Structure formats: structure tokens, C-alpha cells
Amino acid sequence: MGSGLCRKLDLGGSKSPFGTSAAQSPRAGEVPVILPTAETASAPEHVRSDPSPSGSPSMSPSRGSIRRTASARDEFILAPVNEKIHTSIVVFGASGDLAKKKTYPALFALYSKSFLPTHIQIIGYARSPLTDQQLRDKLRQYLPKGTPEVEGQVTSFLQLCTYMSGSYDVDEQQQQQQQQQAEGAAGAGAGAGAGSSQEGGEGDGVQHGGYTGLNARLAAFEAEAAAGGGIKPRVGRLFYLALPPSTYPQVCAGLRRFCYDLGPSVSTSSWFRCIMEKPFGFDLDSSEELAAKIGALFSEEHIYRIDHYLGKELVQNMLVMRFANTIMSSWWNRHHVSNVQISFKEPFGTEGRGGYFDQYGIVRDVIQNHLLQVLALLMMEPPVSMHPDDVRDEKVKLLRSVREVDPADCVIGQYVAGNGYPGYLDDPTVPRGSKQATYAAVRLHIHNERWAGVPIMIKAGKALNERLVAVRMQLKTPAASIFGNLENMRNELVIKFQPGEAIYIKLVVKTPGLDMNKEMSELELTYPERYKHLHIPDAYERLILDCIRGDAQHFVRRDELRAAWAIFTPLLHAIERGELQPEPYEYGSRGPASIDEWTAKGKYIKTEYQWQDPKTKL
């Protein structure tokens, strides 16, 4: 445990509220693991892992034992969701769009597939004065509709969802409570006994109380688990902050003060976790400032910075594809790879959300986070193990090897009216005369032995001609071809994240017939065809489940975030100073006119063959 989270360090072996002896805390990034014996392998998790009274894990053969290895990470085993755990999920910003469109639908998907713990409550928290039923009515329209069975699942799920109204700021909340108490006292003095809404929800049906009321509800739910006596129950508290990052310090301060201490009646293997949405700052300095404020309240093991691209099926498949296949590892280096492209294309503009987008731009909104995460997984070295921190260590090493972006080697653009659609500046929510980039192409260089000299081109834009997110690795041609010039028939590995997940490799093959002619074809894996009967989970669905299980592999660590901002901050500041002027491009086009020449400078050569989705023929 980070020392900032322990109530008081006691070298005699006092325990932190989350299952680790303060005197025997693991090194940063390591997790003490008690391996089950044959006798306890089927026992409930809290029986297997509950520490002995001294605060250290029990060494009794019937209770499990610690294997002595080089690192606690070597014993990492991802535990299944424990059905015995009493779990509270609190969604901050429950009345907002993100919660309604993403968070709650993901929770329902997990619920409908029985991936949530059996004992669970889901509390929505926001400023808006809503009753439980009003929240449920709002959520229902974003949940599946169909058969009576599905409708029944939706109704059962919504019964787990309740709501509380309160401020996010602790000081503001205390002032409101003092004012309510003063008004209540004045009303009592005047003989008025009805019509006032009080903590607990009397009067208007809205549950009030802020952080103190929230903690009381969490504690009451957890007390049910402890009512039977005997072994102390294991509980979990998950707080999903579907809020603007500017509110994170004050919300975390409220949680740390009122909702962090789980009390003595629960197992010390209980946990407390916070999921936080991007953006994490505007540049390196603001990101570090935000991280420092949150880090003063919670240690890194409790912070889950979510980037939904890390929950996408094909993003997660990159680790398996790279490190489980010898055929890939043999050519995955500068000796064989000519260039790499990561492309993000949206066929729509800001559509009334220009005011929000203009604060960030395409570099902050997409490239610095989503696409850089793809790059890290694509180019990193093999991790020592699949322990979350071993994987993230390699991502950080890769990002630290990436040179700062040279603004002179970038293209930025801004879409204008075209093909019957309005331009960016035609959006009434966009500030007049804005120079914000809606398109950006950046060239990166990795300074390490594997990738030195290989151009990495990342391109992202709005209001383009198609919807596409893909990685394209183009290989070099044979050094001494016996089949003539193959420059326009280069091998390529393409990973298509959307639409229609697919992986394909472009190859040169002989054209069937009597002549020795050649053409390009492909080896392909198209997910909708190969996995017709399998459900591919939504990214949020997968990541929330990972958080419940305590698997931080697909969440962004603080040092990883810092390395990412260090790459792009000089470019962002150059754009803000007006050193780069956005090129206009028509809505529905391929982007700025200069982009083909810019891409060619990155050693990319367009091949003669265009892959077609076997289902759509596109």
C-alpha cells in the first residue's frame, strides 16, 4: 500500500484498511498473493486470502502458502469475480450523457451475463434532484428492448439502481447542510412541520445527504454481510467518476474523507477503487498537477484511469498476436518493417458539440491517448509476465523512447463546408475564428534498437470520407527480388479495429494459370465471419469488469500518462501559439491536400491491391 493511504504506520504490524500490513507492505507495483493449496482451491476467496491476526498472510497449509520467488508479480493469478463479495458501485455524474449511454448499459450487459457479484448495489450520485424512479425511467431508454425475458432482466437490473443527490464539493456540501439545518430550526420554531426535504429523502422523494449520506448507505449495505458473524465478509467499493476531470480533486477529497474507511467489521482483503475518465489534463504540467492532487489522496493501486480503446477486442488481441506467434516476432523490427501507420477517421463533424471539442482538438481528443495506447502495445518489448504492472512497465519504456513531436513534421487541418455539410466554423458552438485542428498527422520516431529509423505516422480527423480505425505495418521488399520490381506489391499487416474487426496480411502470390504472373492477395481473419455466434464485449463492459477483478493492465498508470504528455506537449503549445496553421479540407474528403505527399515522405508506397471485407465487399 502507498503510505499516503495508511491511517498510521505502525511498525509492529498494524493493518491498513485494505488488507496489507503497514509493516509488511509490498514494493510499489507488487501484489502479495496467497496461492491456494489443493485443500483450499475451491474455498471462497475471503477464506483463502484473509490474513492472520498479526496482519501477515497465514502460512498454514490449510490456509494457503506464499511461494518464495524473485517477485510477488510472479505469482499473479487473476481471480474470478467473487460471488461472496458485497460490492457497491457508485456512479458519479449519473444524470449525465456518459453515464446513461455508456456506464449503465455496460453494467447491465455484465448483469445480464451474470458477471457482476451476486450481492451488489448500484448508486447514482449527481447534483440533479431525481428520485430513484426518475433515474430508472431515464436509464430504461438506453437499455435493450425486445423479448419478455430481456425486459424482465432490465426491470430486475433497474431495481438495483438507486439515486442520491448531492454536491461534489465537500465545503459546498457542508454549507448547504448548515443552511438546511438553520432553515429547519427556523421552521420548527415557527411551528412548521411539513414541506421541507430532509436528509433521507423525506418531502420530495429525493435522497439527499451528500458524502455522509452516501457513506451511511454503503455501510448499511455492508453491515448486512457482517450480520451473520463468523468470518469477516469481503466488500468492495467502486466509484465511477463520469465527470469532467476538473471535479476529480474535490470528489476524491470527499471520498477520501467520508467513504474510504471500510471499518473493522469487514475483511482486510476488501477493496476501494476509482475509475476516472479522460482527459487527464491539457498538457504535461496540468496533467502532473492533477495527478499530484489525486495522488495525495489515493495511491496508484486505487486509481483506474480508463481509456476505452484499451478495452477493444483487437487492441487486446495485439498482445496475444505478437507474443504467442513466432511467425510474427521474427520480422517485428526495423530490419523488415519499412513504416507504420495508425489511422482514425470519422465521417461526421462536431454536430453541435464544437464548444467542447474546441477546448481539446483532435490531438488531445484522440491521438495523445487512444492512438498512442495502440502504438505502445504494438511496438513495446515482451513483458516479463502478464502481471498488469509488467505489461505497463513495457509500455512506459516504449513511450519514453519516443522523441518529442517536431511541429515542422506535422500536418494539421480544419474542415470546411462541402458535399452539402457545414464547416467547423459554421457550428454555432465553435468560437468565431477558431484555429483548432480537426485533423492532424504526426510523425513519430522511436529511439531504441528495435525501431530506430522506422517512421511511425499517426493520422486522425473528423468529417472525413469514411469511418475507420486501423493499423498498417508495411514491410520492405526483398533485397534481391527475382520477380522484378515489387515496390508496389509490398507485404502489409493490417489490423482493422472498426468497422468490422479484421486482421489481414497482404501477400504476393502466383496468378492461377500457365504463365508465371504474380498478383496480390491476402490471408485474413474477419471477426464477424469467424466468430458469428460469439458476442464481442463492449469496451466499457470489459473494463468495468477488469476493475471489479482488480486487473489494472488495461488502465493508464501515472508514469505512462506523463510519458504520453511529454511527447505531444511541444506540438500542442506550437499550435496554440499559431506556429502551425490548419489547412482547410472539405467535409467528406480524405483530409488536407498535402497529406499524400506527407505520407510518401514516411516511406509509404501505396500497393496495387485493396482489401475487401468478405461480408460487405468494401
Residue pairs with C-beta under 8 A, 6 or more apart in sequence:
1 16
1 18
1 20
1 22
1 25
1 299
1 301
2 28
2 298
2 299
2 300
2 301
3 9
3 25
4 295
4 296
4 297
4 298
4 299
5 16
5 18
5 260
5 298
5 299
5 302
6 16
6 22
6 25
7 16
7 17
7 261
8 14
8 22
9 22
9 23
10 22
10 23
11 22
11 23
12 23
13 21
13 22
13 23
13 24
13 54
13 55
13 56
14 21
14 22
14 23
14 55
15 21
15 22
15 51
15 55
15 268
16 22
16 25
16 268
17 260
17 261
17 262
17 263
17 268
17 270
17 272
18 262
18 268
18 269
18 270
18 271
18 272
19 49
19 51
19 267
19 268
19 269
19 270
19 271
20 26
20 32
20 268
21 51
21 54
21 55
21 56
22 55
23 55
24 32
24 55
24 56
26 32
26 72
27 72
28 300
29 73
29 300
29 389
29 393
30 71
30 72
30 73
30 389
31 72
31 73
31 76
31 387
32 57
32 66
32 72
33 66
33 72
33 75
33 76
33 77
34 48
34 49
34 57
34 58
34 63
34 64
34 65
34 66
35 64
35 65
35 66
35 67
35 75
35 77
36 43
36 48
36 64
37 61
37 62
37 64
37 65
39 61
39 62
40 47
40 48
40 62
40 63
40 64
44 82
44 84
45 79
45 82
45 84
45 85
45 234
45 269
46 82
46 84
46 85
46 231
46 232
46 233
46 234
46 267
46 269
47 231
48 63
48 64
49 57
49 64
49 269
50 58
50 231
50 232
50 234
50 267
50 268
50 269
51 57
51 58
51 268
51 269
52 58
52 63
55 268
57 64
57 66
58 64
59 65
59 66
66 75
67 74
67 75
69 75
73 384
73 385
73 387
73 389
73 390
74 385
74 387
76 385
76 386
76 387
76 388
78 549
78 551
79 549
79 550
80 549
81 115
81 116
81 117
81 545
81 548
81 549
82 117
82 234
83 117
83 118
83 119
84 117
84 118
84 119
84 233
84 234
85 117
85 119
85 233
85 234
85 235
85 236
86 117
86 119
86 120
86 221
86 222
86 224
86 225
86 233
86 234
86 235
86 236
87 116
87 117
87 119
87 120
87 121
87 235
87 236
87 237
87 238
87 548
88 120
88 121
88 122
88 123
88 218
88 221
88 222
88 235
88 236
88 237
88 238
89 107
89 120
89 121
89 122
89 123
89 238
89 239
89 240
90 122
90 123
90 124
90 125
90 214
90 218
90 237
90 238
90 239
90 240
91 99
91 103
91 104
91 122
91 123
91 124
91 125
91 240
91 242
92 125
92 126
92 168
92 239
92 240
92 241
92 242
92 243
92 251
93 99
93 125
93 126
93 241
93 242
93 243
94 104
94 124
94 125
94 126
94 135
94 163
94 242
95 124
95 126
95 127
95 128
95 130
95 135
95 138
96 126
96 242
96 243
98 242
98 277
99 124
99 240
99 242
100 138
100 139
100 142
101 142
102 242
102 308
102 540
103 240
103 242
103 540
103 544
104 139
104 142
104 143
104 161
105 142
105 143
105 538
105 540
106 538
106 540
106 541
106 544
107 116
107 122
107 157
107 544
108 143
108 144
108 153
108 154
108 157
109 537
109 538
109 541
110 116
110 541
110 544
110 545
111 153
111 157
111 160
112 150
112 153
112 157
115 545
116 548
117 236
117 548
119 225
120 160
121 160
121 162
121 221
122 160
122 161
122 162
123 161
123 162
123 163
123 164
123 214
123 217
123 218
124 130
124 135
124 161
124 162
124 163
124 164
125 163
125 164
125 165
125 166
125 214
126 163
126 165
127 165
127 166
127 167
127 168
128 165
129 165
129 204
129 206
130 138
130 163
130 165
130 206
131 163
131 201
131 204
131 205
131 206
131 207
132 161
132 162
132 163
132 207
134 163
135 161
135 162
135 163
136 158
136 161
139 158
139 161
140 154
140 158
143 154
143 157
143 158
144 150
144 154
145 151
145 154
162 207
163 206
163 207
164 207
164 208
164 209
164 213
164 214
164 217
165 206
165 207
165 208
166 173
166 208
166 209
166 210
166 211
166 213
166 214
167 173
167 176
167 210
168 243
168 247
168 250
168 251
168 254
169 250
169 254
170 211
170 250
170 253
170 254
170 257
170 258
173 210
173 211
173 254
176 210
177 199
177 210
180 196
180 198
180 199
183 196
184 196
184 198
187 193
187 196
195 203
196 202
196 203
197 203
197 204
197 206
197 208
198 208
199 208
199 209
199 213
200 207
200 208
200 209
200 213
201 207
201 208
207 213
209 216
210 254
211 254
211 255
211 257
211 258
211 259
212 258
214 258
214 259
215 258
215 259
218 237
218 259
219 263
222 233
222 235
222 262
222 263
222 265
222 266
223 265
225 233
225 235
225 266
226 232
226 233
226 265
226 266
231 267
232 265
232 266
232 267
232 268
233 266
233 267
234 266
234 267
234 269
234 270
235 262
235 266
235 267
235 270
236 270
236 271
236 272
236 273
236 548
237 259
237 262
237 271
237 272
237 273
238 273
238 274
238 275
238 547
238 548
239 255
239 259
239 273
239 274
239 275
240 274
240 275
240 544
241 247
241 248
241 251
241 274
241 275
241 276
241 277
242 277
243 251
243 277
245 276
245 277
245 278
245 279
245 280
245 281
245 290
248 276
248 290
248 293
248 294
249 290
249 293
249 294
249 297
252 274
252 293
252 294
252 297
252 298
253 297
255 274
255 297
256 297
256 298
259 272
260 272
262 270
262 272
271 550
272 302
273 302
273 303
273 304
273 547
273 550
274 298
274 302
274 303
274 304
275 304
275 306
275 543
275 544
275 547
276 294
276 303
276 304
276 305
276 306
277 306
278 305
278 306
278 307
278 369
279 360
279 364
279 365
279 369
280 287
280 290
280 291
280 305
280 556
280 561
281 287
281 288
281 289
281 290
281 291
281 565
282 360
282 364
282 572
283 565
283 569
283 572
283 573
284 562
284 565
284 566
284 569
285 569
287 561
287 562
287 565
288 562
288 565
291 558
291 561
291 562
294 303
295 303
295 558
300 557
300 558
301 552
303 558
304 547
304 552
304 555
305 555
305 556
305 557
305 561
306 543
306 555
306 556
307 369
307 370
307 373
307 555
307 556
308 370
308 539
308 540
308 543
309 315
309 369
309 370
309 371
309 373
309 374
309 539
310 316
310 373
310 539
310 543
310 554
310 555
310 556
311 537
311 538
311 539
311 540
311 541
311 542
311 543
311 546
311 554
312 497
312 539
313 501
313 527
313 536
313 537
314 495
314 496
314 497
314 501
314 503
314 527
315 373
315 374
315 377
315 497
316 542
316 554
317 503
318 374
318 377
318 378
318 495
319 377
319 391
321 328
321 503
322 328
322 329
322 332
322 378
322 382
323 329
323 382
331 337
331 475
332 450
333 450
333 451
334 450
334 451
334 452
334 453
334 454
336 475
336 476
337 451
337 454
337 473
337 474
337 475
337 476
338 454
338 474
338 475
338 476
338 490
338 603
338 604
339 454
339 455
339 456
339 457
339 473
339 474
339 602
339 603
339 604
340 378
340 379
340 454
340 455
340 456
340 457
340 471
340 472
340 473
340 474
341 457
341 458
341 459
341 471
341 472
341 474
341 599
341 602
341 604
342 371
342 374
342 375
342 378
342 456
342 457
342 458
342 459
342 470
342 471
342 472
343 458
343 459
343 460
343 468
343 469
343 470
343 471
343 472
344 366
344 367
344 370
344 371
344 459
344 460
344 461
344 468
344 469
345 460
345 461
345 464
345 465
345 466
345 467
345 468
345 469
346 461
346 462
346 463
346 464
346 467
347 463
347 464
347 465
347 466
347 467
347 588
348 462
348 463
349 415
349 421
349 422
349 424
349 427
349 438
349 462
349 463
349 587
350 357
350 424
350 427
350 429
350 430
350 438
350 462
351 427
352 427
352 428
352 429
353 429
354 424
354 427
354 428
354 429
354 430
355 429
355 430
355 431
356 429
357 365
357 430
357 436
357 438
358 429
358 430
358 431
358 434
358 436
361 436
361 437
361 438
361 440
361 572
361 575
362 437
362 438
362 439
362 440
362 460
362 461
362 462
363 437
363 440
363 442
363 460
363 568
363 571
363 572
363 575
364 568
364 572
366 460
367 440
367 442
367 458
367 460
367 568
368 564
368 565
368 567
368 568
369 556
369 564
371 458
371 460
372 399
372 458
372 564
372 567
372 568
373 395
373 556
374 471
375 398
375 402
375 444
375 456
375 458
376 395
376 398
376 399
376 560
377 395
378 471
379 398
379 446
379 450
379 451
379 456
380 394
380 395
380 397
380 398
381 394
381 397
381 398
381 450
382 394
383 390
383 391
383 393
383 394
384 390
384 393
386 553
388 551
388 552
388 553
389 552
389 557
391 553
392 552
392 553
392 557
392 560
395 560
396 557
396 559
396 560
396 563
398 446
398 448
399 560
399 563
399 564
399 567
400 563
401 446
401 447
401 448
401 451
402 444
402 445
402 446
402 447
402 563
402 567
403 444
403 445
403 446
403 447
403 567
404 566
404 567
404 569
404 570
404 571
405 442
405 443
405 444
405 567
405 568
405 570
405 571
406 443
407 570
407 571
407 574
407 575
407 579
407 580
409 442
409 443
410 440
410 441
410 442
410 443
410 571
410 580
411 439
411 440
411 441
411 583
411 592
411 594
411 595
411 598
412 437
412 439
412 440
412 441
412 575
412 580
412 581
412 582
412 583
412 592
413 437
413 438
413 439
413 440
413 461
413 582
413 583
413 584
413 585
413 591
413 592
414 423
414 424
414 425
414 435
414 436
414 437
414 438
414 439
414 582
414 583
414 584
414 585
415 423
415 424
415 438
415 439
415 461
415 462
415 463
415 584
415 585
415 586
415 587
416 423
416 424
416 425
416 584
416 585
416 586
416 587
417 423
417 426
417 586
417 587
418 586
418 587
418 588
418 589
419 586
419 587
419 588
421 463
421 587
421 588
422 587
423 587
424 430
424 434
424 436
424 438
424 463
425 432
425 433
425 434
430 436
435 575
435 578
435 581
435 582
436 582
437 575
437 580
437 582
438 461
438 462
438 463
438 582
439 459
439 460
439 461
439 462
439 464
439 582
439 585
439 591
439 592
440 459
440 460
440 461
441 457
441 458
441 459
441 460
441 591
441 592
441 595
441 598
441 599
442 457
442 458
442 459
442 568
442 571
443 455
443 456
443 457
443 458
443 598
443 602
444 455
444 456
444 457
444 458
444 567
445 452
445 453
445 455
445 456
446 452
446 454
446 456
455 602
455 603
457 599
457 602
457 604
459 591
459 595
459 599
461 585
461 591
463 587
463 588
464 588
464 589
464 590
464 591
465 588
465 589
465 590
467 498
467 499
468 496
468 498
468 499
469 496
469 497
469 498
470 494
470 495
470 496
470 497
471 493
471 494
471 495
471 497
472 492
472 493
472 494
473 492
473 493
473 494
474 490
474 491
474 492
474 603
474 604
474 605
475 490
475 491
475 492
475 493
476 490
477 486
477 487
477 489
477 490
478 486
483 508
483 518
486 508
487 605
488 605
488 606
488 607
488 608
489 508
489 518
489 520
489 607
489 608
489 609
490 506
490 605
490 607
491 505
491 506
491 507
491 508
492 505
492 506
492 607
493 503
493 504
493 505
493 506
494 502
494 503
494 504
494 505
494 506
494 611
495 502
495 503
496 502
496 503
496 504
500 526
500 527
500 528
500 613
500 615
500 616
501 526
501 527
501 528
501 536
502 524
502 525
502 526
502 527
502 613
503 524
503 525
504 522
504 523
504 524
504 525
504 526
504 611
505 522
505 523
505 524
506 520
506 521
506 522
506 607
506 609
506 611
507 520
507 521
507 522
507 523
508 518
508 519
508 520
509 518
509 519
509 520
509 521
510 516
510 517
510 518
510 519
511 517
511 518
511 519
519 608
519 609
520 607
520 608
520 609
521 609
522 609
522 611
524 611
524 614
526 613
526 614
526 615
527 536
528 615
529 614
529 615
542 554
543 554
543 555
546 552
546 553
546 554
546 555
547 555
556 564
574 580
583 592
583 593
583 594
584 592
585 591
585 592
585 593
612 618
